[in-house]
């Protein structure tokens, strides 16, 4: 058997152990945005540090930040071989709406081919698949590359402290290549590599009218309803062509080249697939002049993520609410800057808000956009690993989500991270009943084994430690 | 001393007892719309039944309905005198937003001239003022009229069972006149009589898009955001002239006559008063072509009472919400019918909702409009009682709120109820820190004494028992 084959044979023989480890990690409700889960965050970090130590890692440390800590460790044993920095995040999104989960979000449950739990796909599954690959290699002859780890606890809240962490510990993270496991493929039988990510600018808009909730009969007609004002502000943020109306919003947006439109057009997901995955009666036309695949990955969008005003309990309460708050976020593309978008939103609100209310725009989180070179040795190594595992070549894609670490790794460490992960489009990440497709999880382990072996053979690596 | 003077002297000597009784009733959190307060509703009904018995009422009974019970009783001792049916409601609005109360909503607290508690003004204060007037008359020679009581527990949820109750027990409620204590005056030094009430049509609109909350990056641009759709639907419900755009909404609206506009123009509340009371930076122009007093009382309005969608906790969650729900209600004027408005809203949603979502319009509660004859003996008795107590003549007004019982009393018992109550415009009814202005509460007791004495002298009363 080849080196790869023996490691894969080990991984297959120990698949149940990998699943068991993943279930253990999923039972820790490491929700980074909710203060009441602080202890769970610490617990998850300690669990991962222990796991790194059990794999013979050294320099294992829980690096504290102003927010949640990052778990680090390394195994530098392969002389003259490249050093690969593995990135992942152990935090997850809140589980609400809780009543839509068919099984408890933090009690991982296998249903058919799927493991259901918050974080199963985003992204505890990928962390544990990568570590299973490392274990298989260690148990069958050793690592073909040197490895370093940075597993953060703040990806789901926009990685506010990762830039500072990478800067403060630059020596620790010096590497030849970075492997970002927070990624996905197109379908269980169709691999893909994400080479572009949208940025994020996330805001809260608050409209305040009367000093307190008023009786809607006694004041309706002379007091401007803050919920109505906020509805009007949000409604006018898109024009009839589906374009975003913030002043100057498209000014810096890089046009898509014909070559890039051709790459994006290879996206194998059909509109019918997206409709089925989302469960909508019909897809939205969105911005005119762009295909669905372009709109979802390569064009900027604006979404209402939440809206709260007045009485929302059962039955009726005839109030004219004192205030209305919406969470509104934009996905950005090159060369949009979140700070500039914040200015555009403030200007929009200033121009359109009536003097009958006061408005406040609060910046919640920002994340940069990133585009990676599709033609590097490590990108080719990832493509070969996927082709060998799935029997079909991967399709390159630009993804609609935002992973701030990608731009940070580019900026701080000078590496183009390889996005190699195994989330599926219908995994329900961020929503209820999030799942990990287990056959894909196992293929993920094999792909990571192949990728590390391919990376070990890359000539010209500088052997950065 | 005259009959009135002796009763008033008694009331003044026992003012503290009246306040104590009111505080007791306010401590019972009788919130009709919240199922968890069912036991409190029963407790409040029993408390009032005991109070009626202690005043020598007979036929005291808690009449159950499909919802909350109504408390009834009577004292038929004044031979050849008219019988006055007293209406009130013992239920209150929910206390939320709780964190905006400076004192606990169900622990009545005297601050300066005011008693702070949910229900202090709407309307446990008026019930207890009226009963204090009855006690003063009983203790100083007896009642000048016959009295019947109906104190319901469902006014704040639209009196859904009062029509049936009045029909089922018509003999019990037969009367010559009705006194509706659920009313207010303009200012502590300026009495008023409400002779018109707006109707109410209250709805929930739900917009459903994807089957579950989606990742806003992975689906933003191709899935129509239900919160955005609902914002667009609501935003377009008013045109640039502040008019409501539901198809046919104004078709049946009765025009204001010049005479009525002149009566409404006597409203002493200035725009500056309203701005101060509501705490808004500027009043809303609302429907073009109408004064503030007309818009607030005599023209129909549409309000968003609540809006909920997506993630509304602290921080960020990048979801594209599966659904958005708004509570939207209209205040109606003669001759609008809530059923017709429901049809107009359904038609509006049908015309404007895109096929990317599904929409549902749910009817929550409806209440009819009412206009009362300003020139009846009982209306004149009320005006005289107010003039004698306040030293200034009352101003007639049409009020923006909705009190379904008014139209029900007209329909079922054939009487035009006299609206005689003492809520003030800045009492904060339905909002946090609701208050009862105590000097006005005591003047209310005196006014009720005078009204009952005036009513006892009305000739031609049919003596309906």
Interface residues (C-beta under 8 A of the other chain):
Chain A: X33 X34 X35 X93 X94 X96 X97 X100 X157 X158 X198 X200 X202 X209 X210 X211 X212 X213 X214 X215 X216 X217 X218 X219 X220 X221 X222 X223 X224 X225 X227 X228 X230 X231 X232 X234 X235 X236 X237 X238 X271 X274 X278 X279 X280 X281 X282 X283 X284 X286 X287 X292 X295 X296 X299 X301 X302 X303 X304 X305 X306 X307 X308 X309 X310 X311 X312 X313 X314 X315 X316 X317 X318 X319 X320 X321 X322 X324 X325 X326 X327 X329 X331 X354 X355 X356 X357 X358 X364 X365 X399 X400 X401 X402 X425 X428 X429 X430 X431 X432 X433
Chain B: X33 X34 X35 X93 X94 X96 X97 X100 X157 X158 X198 X200 X202 X209 X210 X211 X212 X213 X214 X215 X216 X217 X218 X219 X220 X221 X222 X223 X224 X225 X227 X228 X230 X231 X232 X234 X235 X236 X237 X238 X271 X274 X278 X279 X280 X281 X282 X283 X284 X286 X287 X292 X295 X296 X299 X301 X302 X303 X304 X305 X306 X307 X308 X309 X310 X311 X312 X313 X314 X315 X316 X317 X318 X319 X320 X321 X322 X324 X325 X326 X327 X329 X331 X354 X355 X356 X357 X358 X364 X365 X399 X400 X401 X402 X425 X428 X429 X430 X431 X432 X433
